[in-house]
């Protein structure tokens, strides 16, 4: 890779880290940023005007997005989970942010440990999922289609148009560098990023959010004040915020518990598939168990990736005073989670981070007594690991389609991991110390949902049970309780902004044509937020 391409890769890794750090905490969504990186890289290479074949240029674009995309996927995982500490233990969260150097080193260590383990697992799963199972990996095909598209130039122009218009809009709106043309105190619905993300997500997210917003007034308020018009009194009238959190804990349990009941079969299936079970069967048929096991098992003592991943993980967990025995529980559960999230992403293109992070978190919390900081670090570590393994497999699929050696793909992902570890902590520290977690600007819905799940045992069980019942009714109606939870607790302005964007998507014939424009919008406003904060610091 040339110096120009290497520099571009590093810049795009930082870019995706910034954008997804903010979006993942400001909204409940972490959009795939790889197609956006492809458009930027393609435009940059064309401006460079170097005479190379189209195949060679496509390969360079694929490698650049490989480096950059890992920053986005890790930033999403961390943004979804790190704010959990704020909602569990605010003083501990504030103490963590007091020393920026310590905070950045801690985030860097988590990223290196979890990311290296994720790369190791992605490599281990590659042959089975890509060759034997031949999974389609829709996101990989989407990225490849974007790379090879004849309309890539026009798509890049749409992205730049969205980026430029949004930047101008934000400057006028916030009165930072231009005279104010929009009144101060603008409503949160005047966030183009919300419109763009709502447009991309579509009605699948808009409908449950709208149900949640309406439920505040037609379900939660009447239940909390039931004693005023019913002859029974199940509980005294509670503080509005406390009642909402307890009720929403029930919604989260309704979403999580059915999955927990399926986990034993998932674990057993994975144990049979990836342990000595198969070899034991062969041994019984007359073959050497020891010989086959040694031939098929990873050679950990000579695998530098494995040694590095385990060393960083052990050092991190020792520093944070985890019981070391927790590693022997966490690693197997994380392997199971990484495999299944990779399999689902390979099938349908969705990375279900929250569900499989919970899969690891719940058993460990039942077995070990952990502090809020330890619980949060555990969630950050697991979610980062399983998303990196998925991202590597998607990049493998892109590399396969672009005729790139898969070992080369893995080396470039290591570059992306190192850059992300070096810069992500600083970007997060800027956001978390300058924006209020839980506010309209940094609502952190995913972190709040995880905290409510952990705290559910401390709430009024009557209210939690009512929320659980309502969640089951929603599931019967094919409405996602977790999304409804977002509509209940999120400020109405956030919900309206997302619903507005989703509604716009109903009035266009070909939604795909507008995706680059939307990518430019959410990238522009995310960067604008960082610029605004930096201007305030300076």
C-alpha positions in Angstrom: 0.0 0.0 0.0 1.4 3.4 -1.0 2.0 6.2 1.5 -1.1 8.1 0.2 -3.3 5.1 0.6 -1.9 4.3 4.0 -2.5 7.9 5.2 -6.0 7.8 3.7 -6.7 4.6 5.6 -5.6 6.0 8.9 -7.7 9.2 8.3 -10.8 7.2 7.4 -10.3 5.0 10.5 -10.3 8.1 12.7 -13.3 9.5 10.7 -15.4 6.4 11.2 -14.5 6.3 14.9 -15.6 9.9 15.4 -18.8 9.5 13.4 -20.0 6.2 15.0 -18.9 7.2 18.5 -21.4 10.1 18.4 -24.2 8.4 16.4 -24.2 5.3 18.6 -24.6 7.3 21.7 -26.9 10.0 20.3 -29.3 7.5 18.8 -30.0 3.8 19.2 -28.6 2.9 15.7 -25.1 2.1 14.4 -25.3 2.3 10.6 -22.8 0.4 8.5 -20.2 3.1 7.5 -18.2 0.9 5.1 -20.1 2.0 1.9 -19.5 5.7 2.9 -15.8 4.9 3.3 -15.8 3.3 -0.2 -17.2 6.4 -1.7 -14.7 8.7 0.0 -11.8 6.4 -0.9 -12.9 6.1 -4.5 -13.2 9.8 -4.9 -9.8 10.4 -3.3 -8.1 7.9 -5.6 -9.8 9.4 -8.7 -8.6 12.9 -7.7 -5.1 11.5 -7.4 -5.4 10.5 -11.1 -2.9 7.6 -10.9 -3.1 5.4 -14.0 -4.0 1.9 -12.8 -6.4 -0.8 -13.9 -9.9 -0.7 -12.6 -9.4 -4.1 -10.8 -6.3 -2.8 -9.0 -8.1 0.4 -8.0 -11.1 -1.7 -6.7 -8.7 -3.7 -4.6 -7.1 -0.6 -3.2 -10.5 0.8 -2.2 -11.4 -2.5 -0.6 -8.3 -2.5 1.5 -8.8 1.1 2.5 -12.3 0.4 3.7 -11.0 -2.7 5.5 -8.7 -0.5 7.6 -11.4 2.2 8.2 -14.4 0.1 8.9 -13.1 -1.5 12.0 -12.9 1.9 13.6 -16.6 2.3 13.0 -17.7 -1.1 14.2 -15.7 -0.8 17.4 -16.9 2.7 18.0 -20.5 1.5 17.7 -19.9 -1.4 20.1 -18.3 0.8 22.7 -20.8 3.6 22.2 -23.7 1.1 22.8 -22.2 -0.2 26.1 -19.8 2.3 27.8 -22.6 4.7 28.9 -24.1 1.8 31.0 -21.7 2.9 33.7 -23.3 6.3 33.9 -26.7 4.9 34.5 -25.4 2.3 37.0 -23.0 4.4 39.0 -22.7 8.1 38.0 -19.8 8.9 40.5 -17.8 6.0 39.2 -18.4 7.2 35.6 -17.3 10.7 36.5 -14.2 9.4 38.3 -13.3 7.4 35.2 -13.3 10.6 33.1 -11.3 12.7 35.6 -7.9 11.6 34.1 -8.0 11.7 30.3 -4.7 9.8 30.0 -5.9 6.9 32.2 -9.2 6.8 30.4 -7.6 6.7 26.9 -5.2 3.9 28.0 -8.1 1.9 29.4 -10.2 2.2 26.2 -7.1 1.4 24.1 -6.4 -1.7 26.2 -10.0 -2.9 25.9 -10.0 -2.3 22.1 -6.7 -4.1 21.6 -7.6 -7.1 23.8 -11.1 -7.5 22.5 -10.2 -6.7 18.9 -7.3 -9.1 18.7 -9.5 -11.8 20.1 -12.2 -10.9 17.6 -9.7 -11.1 14.7 -8.5 -14.5 16.0 -12.1 -15.8 16.1 -13.0 -14.3 12.7 -10.1 -16.1 11.2 -11.1 -19.4 12.9 -14.7 -19.1 11.7 -13.8 -18.1 8.2 -13.4 -21.4 6.5 -16.6 -22.8 7.9 -18.9 -19.8 7.3 -17.4 -18.6 4.0 -16.5 -21.9 2.4 -18.4 -24.8 3.9 -21.6 -22.9 4.7 -21.1 -20.5 1.8 -23.1 -17.8 3.6 -23.9 -14.8 1.4 -22.8 -12.0 3.8 -25.2 -9.3 2.3 -23.2 -6.4 3.7 -20.1 -7.8 1.9 -21.9 -7.9 -1.4 -23.3 -4.4 -0.8 -19.7 -3.1 -0.2 -18.5 -4.9 -3.3 -21.4 -3.5 -5.4 -20.5 0.0 -4.2 -16.8 -0.5 -5.1 -17.5 -1.8 -8.6 -20.5 0.4 -9.3 -20.3 2.4 -12.5 -22.3 5.2 -10.8 -19.7 5.5 -8.0 -18.9 9.0 -9.1 -22.5 10.2 -9.0 -23.0 8.5 -5.6 -19.9 10.3 -4.2 -21.3 13.6 -5.5 -24.6 12.9 -3.7 -22.7 12.1 -0.5 -20.7 15.4 -0.8 -23.9 17.3 -1.5 -25.5 15.9 1.7 -22.3 16.6 3.6 -22.0 20.2 2.4 -25.7 21.2 2.8 -25.7 19.7 6.3 -22.5 21.5 7.3 -24.0 24.8 6.1 -27.3 24.1 7.9 -25.5 23.3 11.2 -23.4 26.4 11.0 -26.4 28.6 10.5 -28.4 26.7 13.1 -25.8 26.9 15.9 -24.6 30.4 15.1 -21.0 29.3 15.6 -19.3 30.9 12.6 -22.0 32.5 10.6 -24.8 35.1 11.5 -27.8 33.4 13.0 -30.6 32.8 10.5 -32.4 30.3 12.7 -33.7 31.3 16.1 -31.7 30.1 19.2 -33.1 27.2 21.2 -33.9 25.2 18.1 -35.9 22.0 18.8 -34.0 18.7 18.7 -36.1 17.7 15.6 -33.9 20.2 13.6 -31.1 17.6 13.6 -30.6 16.4 10.0 -28.7 13.4 11.3 -32.0 12.1 12.8 -33.8 12.5 9.5 -31.1 10.7 7.6 -30.8 7.8 10.1 -34.6 7.5 10.2 -34.7 7.4 6.4 -32.1 4.7 6.3 -33.8 2.6 9.1 -37.2 3.1 7.6 -40.6 2.2 9.2 -39.1 -0.8 11.0 -37.8 1.6 13.6 -40.3 4.4 13.2 -43.5 2.4 14.0 -42.2 1.0 17.4 -40.8 4.4 18.4 -44.1 6.0 17.7 -45.9 3.4 19.7 -43.6 4.1 22.5 -44.1 7.8 22.4 -47.9 7.3 22.4 -47.7 4.7 25.2 -46.3 7.4 27.5 -49.6 9.1 27.6 -52.1 6.2 26.9 -50.5 3.4 28.9 -47.9 4.5 31.4 -49.7 7.6 32.8 -53.1 5.8 33.4 -51.3 2.8 35.0 -49.3 5.0 37.4 -52.4 6.9 38.4 -54.7 3.9 38.5 -55.7 4.4 42.1 -57.4 7.7 41.1 -60.2 6.0 39.1 -60.1 2.3 40.1 -61.2 0.7 43.4 -57.9 -1.1 43.9 -54.4 0.2 44.6 -51.6 -2.0 43.4 -48.9 0.5 44.3 -48.7 4.2 45.3 -48.3 6.8 42.6 -44.6 6.9 41.8 -42.3 9.6 40.5 -42.8 9.8 36.7 -39.2 9.0 35.9 -38.9 6.1 38.4 -42.2 4.6 37.2 -41.0 4.8 33.5 -37.7 3.1 34.3 -39.4 0.3 36.2 -42.0 -0.2 33.5 -39.3 -0.2 30.8 -37.3 -2.7 32.8 -40.2 -5.1 32.3 -40.2 -4.4 28.5 -36.5 -5.2 28.4 -37.1 -8.5 30.3 -39.8 -9.4 27.9 -37.3 -9.1 25.0 -34.4 -10.8 26.8 -35.9 -13.7 28.7 -37.2 -15.7 25.7 -33.7 -15.5 24.3 -32.2 -16.7 27.6 -34.4 -19.9 27.4 -32.8 -20.7 24.0 -29.2 -20.2 25.2 -28.6 -23.7 26.7 -29.3 -25.4 23.4 -27.1 -22.8 21.6 -24.3 -23.5 24.0 -24.6 -27.3 23.7 -24.8 -27.1 19.9 -21.6 -25.0 19.9 -19.8 -27.3 22.3 -20.6 -30.3 20.1 -19.4 -28.4 17.0 -16.2 -26.8 18.3 -15.0 -29.1 21.1 -13.6 -32.6 21.2 -17.1 -34.1 20.8 -16.6 -34.8 17.1 -13.2 -36.2 17.8 -14.5 -38.4 20.6 -17.1 -39.8 18.2 -14.3 -40.7 15.8 -12.2 -42.2 18.6 -15.1 -44.5 19.4 -15.1 -45.6 15.8 -11.5 -46.7 16.1 -9.5 -43.5 15.3 -6.9 -41.9 17.5 -8.6 -39.3 19.6 -5.4 -37.6 20.8 -4.0 -37.5 17.3 -7.1 -36.0 15.7 -7.6 -33.5 18.6 -4.1 -32.2 18.3 -4.3 -32.0 14.5 -7.6 -30.0 14.7 -6.9 -27.8 17.8 -5.4 -24.3 17.4 -1.7 -24.3 18.1 -2.0 -21.6 20.8 1.7 -21.8 21.9 2.9 -20.7 18.4 -0.1 -18.4 17.6 1.1 -14.9 18.3 -2.4 -13.5 17.9 -3.7 -15.8 20.5 -0.9 -15.1 22.9 -1.3 -11.3 22.4 -5.1 -11.4 22.8 -4.9 -13.5 26.0 -2.1 -11.5 27.5 -3.8 -8.2 27.0 -7.1 -9.6 28.3 -5.4 -11.1 31.4 -3.5 -7.9 32.1 -6.7 -5.8 31.7 -8.8 -8.0 33.9 -6.1 -8.2 36.6 -5.7 -4.4 36.6 -9.5 -4.0 37.1 -9.4 -6.6 39.9 -11.6 -9.2 38.1 -11.4 -12.7 39.6 -9.1 -14.4 37.1 -11.4 -17.4 36.9 -13.9 -15.2 35.1 -11.8 -15.5 32.0 -12.5 -19.2 31.8 -16.2 -18.5 31.7 -16.1 -15.3 29.6 -13.9 -16.7 26.8 -16.0 -19.7 25.9 -19.3 -17.7 26.1 -17.7 -15.0 23.9 -16.6 -17.6 21.3 -20.2 -18.9 21.2 -21.6 -15.4 20.8 -19.0 -14.4 18.2 -19.9 -17.5 16.1 -23.6 -16.9 16.2 -23.5 -13.2 15.6 -21.2 -13.9 12.6 -23.6 -16.6 11.4 -26.6 -14.3 11.6 -24.7 -11.4 9.9 -23.7 -13.8 7.2 -27.3 -14.8 6.7 -29.2 -11.6 6.9 -26.7 -8.8 7.3 -27.6 -7.8 10.8 -25.1 -7.7 13.7 -27.2 -8.2 16.9 -24.7 -6.8 19.3 -27.0 -6.3 22.3 -28.5 -9.7 22.4 -25.2 -11.6 22.4 -23.6 -9.3 24.8 -26.4 -10.0 27.2 -25.9 -13.7 26.5 -22.4 -13.4 28.1 -23.3 -10.8 30.7 -26.2 -12.6 32.5 -24.4 -15.9 33.4 -21.3 -14.1 34.5 -23.4 -11.7 36.8 -25.0 -14.8 38.3 -21.7 -16.5 39.0 -19.6 -13.5 40.1 -20.1 -10.4 42.2 -18.9 -7.5 40.0 -18.8 -3.7 40.5 -20.7 -1.5 38.0 -17.3 -0.6 36.4 -16.4 -4.3 36.0 -19.9 -5.1 34.5 -19.5 -2.2 32.0 -16.0 -3.2 31.0 -17.2 -6.7 30.5 -20.0 -5.5 28.2 -17.6 -3.2 26.3 -15.1 -6.0 25.8 -17.5 -8.7 24.7 -19.5 -6.4 22.3 -16.2 -5.1 20.7 -14.9 -8.7 20.3 -18.0 -10.1 18.6 -18.4 -7.2 16.3 -14.7 -7.3 15.2 -15.0 -11.0 14.3 -18.1 -10.3 12.2 -16.4 -7.3 10.5 -13.4 -9.5 9.6 -15.7 -12.0 7.9 -17.5 -9.3 6.0 -14.1 -8.0 4.8 -13.1 -11.6 3.9 -16.2 -11.7 1.7 -15.3 -8.4 0.1 -11.7 -9.6 -0.4 -13.0 -12.8 -2.0 -15.2 -10.9 -4.4 -12.3 -8.5 -5.3 -9.7 -11.3 -5.6 -7.6 -10.2 -2.6 -5.6 -12.6 -0.6 -7.4 -13.1 2.7 -4.2 -12.9 4.8 -3.7 -9.5 3.4 -7.2 -8.5 4.5 -6.4 -9.6 8.0 -3.1 -7.7 8.1 -4.9 -4.5 7.1 -7.6 -5.0 9.7 -4.8 -5.2 12.3 -3.7 -1.8 11.2 -7.3 -0.5 11.6 -7.4 -2.0 15.1 -4.2 -0.4 16.2 -5.3 3.1 14.9 -8.7 2.7 16.6 -7.1 1.7 19.9 -4.9 4.8 19.7 -7.6 7.4 18.9 -11.0 6.1 20.1 -10.4 6.9 23.8 -9.7 10.5 23.1 -12.8 11.0 20.9 -15.0 9.3 23.5 -13.5 11.5 26.3 -14.2 14.7 24.3 -17.8 13.6 23.8 -18.5 12.3 27.3 -17.0 15.3 29.0 -18.6 18.0 26.9 -22.1 16.5 26.3 -24.4 15.3 29.1 -25.1 11.6 28.9 -28.8 11.0 29.0 -29.6 14.4 27.4 -31.1 14.9 24.0 -27.7 15.4 22.5 -26.3 12.1 23.9 -29.2 10.1 25.0 -27.4 6.7 25.0 -30.5 4.6 24.8 -28.6 1.3 24.5 -26.6 2.0 27.6 -29.7 2.9 29.5 -31.5 -0.2 28.4 -28.6 -2.4 29.6 -28.5 -0.6 32.9 -32.3 -1.0 33.4 -31.9 -4.8 32.8 -29.2 -5.0 35.5 -31.3 -2.8 37.9 -34.6 -4.5 37.2 -34.4 -6.5 40.5 -34.3 -3.2 42.5 -37.5 -1.8 41.1 -41.1 -2.2 42.2 -41.9 -5.7 41.0 -45.6 -5.0 40.4 -44.6 -2.2 37.9 -41.9 -4.4 36.3 -44.4 -7.2 35.9 -46.9 -4.8 34.2 -44.1 -3.7 31.9 -43.2 -7.4 31.2 -46.9 -8.1 30.4 -47.1 -5.1 28.0 -43.9 -6.3 26.4 -45.4 -9.8 25.7 -48.5 -8.1 24.2 -46.2 -6.0 21.9 -44.3 -9.2 20.8 -47.6 -10.9 20.0 -48.4 -7.8 17.8 -44.9 -8.2 16.1 -43.7 -4.9 17.7 -40.2 -4.8 19.1 -40.4 -4.0 22.9 -36.9 -2.6 23.0 -37.7 -0.1 20.3 -40.9 0.8 22.1 -38.8 1.3 25.2 -36.8 3.9 23.2 -39.9 5.8 22.3 -41.0 5.8 25.9 -37.8 7.1 27.5 -36.4 9.2 24.6 -37.3 12.9 24.4 -40.2 13.4 22.0 -38.0 15.5 19.7 -35.6 12.6 19.1 -38.5 10.2 18.3 -40.2 12.8 16.0 -36.9 13.4 14.1 -36.4 9.7 13.4 -40.1 9.1 12.5 -40.0 12.1 10.2 -37.0 10.6 8.3 -38.6 7.2 8.1 -41.8 8.8 6.8 -39.8 10.5 4.0 -38.6 7.1 2.9 -42.1 6.1 2.0 -42.3 8.8 -0.7 -39.3 7.8 -2.8 -39.3 5.1 -5.4 -35.7 3.9 -5.1 -34.5 4.4 -1.6 -31.0 3.1 -2.4 -30.3 6.2 -4.6 -30.6 8.4 -1.5 -28.3 6.4 0.8 -25.1 8.2 -0.1 -26.9 11.6 0.4 -28.0 10.4 3.9 -24.5 9.1 4.7 -23.1 12.6 3.9 -25.8 14.1 6.3 -25.1 12.0 9.4 -21.3 12.1 8.8 -21.4 15.9 8.5 -23.4 16.5 11.6 -21.3 14.1 13.7 -18.1 15.9 12.6 -19.8 19.3 13.2 -20.6 18.2 16.8 -16.9 17.5 17.4 -15.9 20.8 15.7 -18.4 22.7 17.9 -17.0 21.1 21.1 -13.4 21.8 20.0 -14.2 25.4 19.3 -15.6 25.6 22.8 -12.5 24.1 24.3 -10.2 26.4 22.4 
